[in-house]
Amino acid sequence: MESRFRQFSILAVFSLLTVAGNSQFFTTATPTISLSLGNVDGSTPMIVAWHPDFDQYYGGRGGSTTYGGRVWDAAGNIVQTLAPINNDLRSIYYNSNSSNLETIAYNSRFNSSGYRTVVLDSNGLFTGNYTNIGVTLSGIPDSQPAPVYDAARNLLYAFNTSSTVTVISPTTGLSVSTITLDVSAAGYPSLPNYAIGYDAYHDAFITYTTTGGARALAFSATTGDFLASIALPGSIDAPYDWRMSYTNDQLFIYNSLADSYQGFSISTVPEPSTISLLVLGLITVVWVWRKRG
């Protein structure tokens, strides 16, 4: 009987882990929400971040510290427009290790004051103020990339204009390695310059192309192997500089005609409640196993 229980416990644990990892990329993406940049001062749209504590999106235009930033709610409604944002924005992302919104400005590879924490008010709105993190990100391969953050490994990933992702330590600012994307397996696509998305759940780099049709692309964040091609419905701008993000389990691509970011769901991701139930199930199985053992 004891042997059978242990066998059942092992199978239960295996089943729970299988369910937790049973996600896949879609064949065709599903449009989600739109984030308007209309009436935001400035020129080039940069990338978008999601802050889970406030349930809000953050973004803006880059090219000058006088340009504007915007905050949207979870449904894409405009909550705030601020100009100037006092930041020549390139990258903005949520750091779950510090529970802060962080930003990387133009030329942060030579300037420690470009890597900063965003100071938000009690409602999670821009104040136009920042706190210097005090690290010069010399490992960034150029002055223009918009690095994204991997909280589990405490690493930054910067993409320039080729097939190489540079891995950077946010503690030292130095490059620690590079990862080459297998673009040949993806059909040698034209990709956006300076921007790359990171999907923590799939441990994958996310980008997009219009080469061979409008499609999102996924590559392994450890090996660079090509993982998936997901068709993008609707009118998609050809890749250019920045203008895309992967945040809150969505790929956002700037649409020049609408002057907004269009969100797309490209894969299955368990709801937080599902993940909590899986963790609880694992804890229960292990506890019973230990009690009977």
N, C-alpha and C positions, 0 to 999 in steps of 0.2 A: 504494500500500500504506500509506504514511504517513498519507494522508488518511483511509483507511478505519479505521486504528487510532485516529486522533483521534475519528472519528465514534463508533466503538465505545466509547471511553473516556467520551465525553460521555453516551452512552446508559446506560453502566454507573453513572456518578455519579448521573444522573437517577433510575435505577431504585432505587438504594440510598436516595436521599432520599425517594422515593415510599413505599418500604417503611417507612422510619423514621416517616413522617408518616401512615401508613395505619392510624390508630386511629379508633374510633368509639364513641359512646355506645350502650349497650344499649337495647333496647326495654323489657326488664324486668330489674331488678337481681337479683343473686344474693347471698343471705345468706352471710356469711363467719364471723367469730368474734364472741363475746360477751364484753364486759368488765364484770364485776360490780362494783357500788358498794355491795353489801350490807355492813353493819357499818362503813361509813366515816362518821365523825362529821360532822354538818352538815345543811344543808338543800338548796340548789339545786345540781344537777349542772352543772358548767361544761363546758369543752371538753377534748379529748383530743389528746395529741401523741405522735409516734413518734420515737425516737432510734435511728438506724440503726447507730451504733457499738456499742450495747448490745443491739440487737434487742428493745427494750422499749417499751411504751406507758406514758404518764403522764397522770394526771388527778386530779380530786377535786371537792370541793364548795366553793362560795363563799358569802359572807355574813358571814364573821368570820375573823380570823387564827387562831382556836382550832380551826377545822374541819380535817378530815383530807384526806390525799392518798393515792393508791394507784399502785403500779407493777404492770404485767402483762407476762408474757413474750409471745413472738410468737404463741403458741397461745391466749392469753387467760387463762392461769393466773395466779393472784395471787402476786406475788413479795414485795410489801411493802405494809403499811398503816401510815401514820404520822399520828399526831395528838398535838399540833397540827402543822399544816404551816407555821405562822407566816407565812401569806400569805392575804390576802383575795382569793383566786384569781378572775381573769376569763379571762385568756388564757395559754396555754402552748404553745410551739412550738419546733421545732428550727431553729437558724440554721446552715446549712451553710457559711456564710462564716467563722464563728468556731468551728464544731464544738461549740457550746454549746446547752444547753436554756435558753430565755429565758422570762420570765413578765411579764405586765402585770397589776397589781392594780387593785382598785377605786379610782376617782378619780385615776388616774395623769395626768390632764390638768392637775391642779393640784399634783402632788407628784412630784418627781424620784425619790424613794425607792421608788416603785411599779413602776418599770421596771428589772428586775434579771436577772442571770444566776443560774440555779439551781445551787447547789453540790451535786454528787453525789459519792458515795464511789467507791471503785475498782470496785465492782460495778454502778455506775450507779443507786444507790438514793438516795432523798431523805435529806438530812441535817437538813433544817429550816433551813438557812443559805442566804444569798443574797449576791451581790455587786452593789452598785448600778452601773448603767450611767451614771447621772448626767444623764439627759435628761428634762425634763418634756415629756410628750406632749400639748402644748396643742392640737394639731390634732384630737384625738379629739373627736367631736361631742357627747359626753355622758360622764358618769362611769361608765357601765355597760358599754359595748361591749367585746367580746373580740377585739381585732385579730389578724389572721393575717399571716404574713410571706411576701414574695416575694423569695427570695434572689437571683435573677438581676438584678432591678432595685434591690435593697436598699430595698424599700418595705414599709410596713404598710398593710393594708386594714381599715377599721373600718366596720361596718354598724350602724345604729341601729334605727329603727323604721319607716322608710319604704321608698323604693326607691333610696335614694342610698348609694353606697359612698364613703367619704372616704379619699383617698390621703394618707398621712402619711410624712414623712421621718423615719426613726429616728435620723438624725444630728442634726437640728435640733429634732425634735418638732413641726414645723409642718405644717399641711395644704398640699399642693402642688396638688391638683386634686380633682375629684369625678367619679364615674362613675354615671350613672343607668341602673338596670336596666330593660329593656323589659318591665315586668310586664304590659302590655296584651296583648302577643303570647303571654304565658304564661297568659292567662285571669284576670288580676287575682287572683293567689293570696294567701292569708294566709301570711306567712312568719315564721320564728322571729325574735324581737327580739334584738338585740345580737350575734348570731353569724352568720358567713358562712364558707364554706370556700373555699380556693384550691387549684386543681388546676394545678400548674406545667406538667405535660406538655401539657395542652390549653389552657393559659393562660386558664382559665375560673373564674368564681365558681360555687360549688356550694351549693345550699340545698335545702330540701324544703317540701312543702305537703301538706295533705289536701283542699284545694279542688279539686273535679273529680276526686277520687280521690287516694289516697296516691301521691306521685311525687316523685322527685328532679328538680331543675331545674338547668340549666346556662346561664350567661350569659357572653358575652365579657368578659374582664377589661380589654379596651382600649376597647370601644365600648358595652358593656352590652347588646348584641344578644342576644336569646333564641336559645339554641343547641339545647336538647334537653329533652325530658320523658321520664323513665325511671320506669316503674311500680315501686312498692315492694310486695313481697309481704308477707303476714302482717298482724299488728295493729300499726298505727303510731299513736302519740300525736299529737294535733293540735299544731301548732307553738305554742311558748310562749317563754319567755325562755331564751336560751342552749340547752343540752341537745343540741347537735349539733356535729360536727366533720368535716373532711375531712383525713385524714392517712394516710400509707402506702398511697396509691391506693385508699382506702376511705372511704365515707360512714358515719359513726357517728351513730346517732340513739338518744336515751335512751328506754327502755321503762319506764314507771312501774310496771307490774305485776311485771316481772322485776327492777326496780331495777338495770338494767344498760344499757350501750350495745350496740346491735346493729349490727354492721358489715355493709356492703353493697358489693359490687363493681358499679360502674355503667358501666364502659367498658373497652375493651381498652387495655392498656398493655404495651409490649414489656418482656420480662425484661431485667435488666441484662446478661446474657450476649449477648442478641440485639443490644442497643445496642453492646456492645463489638465484636461481629463486624462490625456495620455501619461503625463508625468505622475498624476495621482494614481493611475492604474499600476504604473511601474513601482511606485513606492509601496503600494498595498501588496503586490505580489512578492516583493523582496521581504517585506515585514513578516508576512505569513510564512514565507519560506524559512526565514531565520527562526521564527517561533517554533516551527515544527521540527527544525533541524537541531 
